[in-house]
Amino acid sequence: MKLITAVIKPHRLDEVKDALQAFGVHGLTITEASGYGRQRGHTEVYRGAEYTVDLVPKIRIEVLVEDADSEELVDVIVKAARTGKIGDGKVWSVPVDDAVRVRTGERGPDAL
Amino acid sequence: MPPGILTLAADKVTLSPANTGFMLICSALVMIMTPGLAFFYGGMVRVKSVLNMLMMSFISLGIVTILWVLYGFGLAFGTDSGGFIGWDGNFAGLSGIGLTQLWGVSTIPIYVFAVFQLMFAVITPALISGALADRVKFTAWALFIALWVTVVYFPVAHWVWADGGWLFKLGVIDFAGGTAVHINAGAAALGVILVVGKRVGFKKDPMRPHSLPLVMLGAGLLWFGWFGFNAGSWLGNDDGVGAVAFVNTQVATAAAMLGWLAYEKLRHGSFTTLGAASGAVAGLVAITPACGAVSPLGAIAVGVIAGVLCAMAVNLKYKLGYDDSLDVIGVHLVGGVVGSLLIGFFATGGVQSKAKGLFYGGGFEQLGKQTVGVVCVLLYSLVVSYVLAKVIDLVMGFRVGEDEEVAGIDQASHAETAYDFTGAGGGTVGRLGEALTKKVNA
């Protein structure tokens, strides 16, 4: 199994969610996150006092998938999240040893 | 204040129900300015100190009201002694005043004048609190208010507005409080921060306003209440001067808001909500002394000049290194000085008095008088406020501990948190916060 993590622009969440559902993903976890990459932050001005705000709001999506689906799913997310402008985010996957569905106790791919 | 009422024929001076009702409404309008100021300031501080900021204004409604009734009204508006202070035993406790006894040569009862002026006395020390955000002991602040109104506000109100007050007799024009309220509070703010010092992290940590909608709400309430503050200061509507004051208040405020916004668009690139709110308040401050002396076109000039100059002045604190946290000096002192001095240029001689400014052929005479008023009130308030703050600091300490300031003065001073975010949304923070908050005295 693989854990795919995507950090994306908040307004692309619906597209990514729809694309994942169309692909057949049954569940995912979404967290409101903040961070920065090459995009950096933005500047705010209050009575002439300028502040640079480094962290920008992002959405973090986590999906557990079977190994065979992993690469294709990464592509699905990237395609749905892309706007072509700076700050589109990142997607990565890591191997997962085990997973358990809490209600039934099913293990491994059966738990997905 | 109403020298113009002196021009009414003596037989006309009877109690006017219309003026009395109008003045009671104006008193309520001025009262709402203090909560408005609390929101204006409260929105500008960080989440951890908004309650303290609100309370610094609200406590003035408590303390100053009582002191005003006990002796403040007597000191400010009792029988004059040498132009510097008044006293009238009948005013002590407001207990020796007849129900229909008229104030001076006005058409309103003394009770109405006393409560109208009370609201001015309440908001003036509250204005100072903006310079002291996040860091002063609540008890020290409460003591400061009590001492400050007693030795600074009550006497200065006497100088400027009482018939025998020395600045009033000199001919200094201050329709509704450019010197007595705004220069007075702004100079006091400077005196106190020289003692109290900077916030922890000043110029280093981000100190963004936590709620600009609250700032806008407060500015809106101030703008609304200010019509009572200015138009009411003529104590009636027998000769139309109060109406001119009302119009000028609106006009100058609009112009100042536009002036501030234009300046910051050119200088910093954006029209900000904080700029709009600040510009409006700067305009209200500047037109306060001048609203009965200038024409509506003059009010536009006063507003634009005040809006731009105050927008420039608020950045000085970073250059000079004084932590005037919410720009009491930059807005109220500078705005008050600008408005008071511009009377010397823009007074038409055709509204509240015959005194003409430089641009209306009056020469430098009125400008000279205005300068005397500005300088004397500024210096007196600055010096006495500094001394009062120093004494309080030596006796009990003016500041909270650094740990309390960093953790947040709301919890240290008031045992409260402004906003409860626990249980909002499904995130871990909300759930954990809820799980870790327990009521102990069920």
Interface residues (C-beta under 8 A of the other chain):
Chain A: T31 E32 E44 V45 Y46 R47 G48 A49 E50 Y51
Chain B: P206 R208 P209 E264 R267 H268 G269 S270 T272 L274 G275 S278 A311 V314 N315 Y318 D327 G427
